[in-house]
Amino acid sequence: MENIIRTLRAEHGWSQAALADKLDVSRQSVNAIETGKYDPSLPLAFAIARLFEKSIEDIFVDPQQPAKAAE
């Protein structure tokens, strides 16, 4: 699953370790999620969305779903 976590993290000026601390996960977990090697659990996805004040759908994109038409 694709995501924009790296971009959001950079916008906040956080390292992977800082984000990991905020989410109570390892830095390796953050790296694996950012690179698409690991999809987070639903509770972790909600925690990420809350932290960045975005919806899960704004952060995680299913590459097999067609893109939404511009409104």
Secondary structure, 3 states (H helix, E strand, C coil): CEECHHHHHHHHCCCHHHHHHHHCCCHHHHHHHHCCCCCCCHHHHHHHHHHHCCCHHHHEECCCCCCCCCC
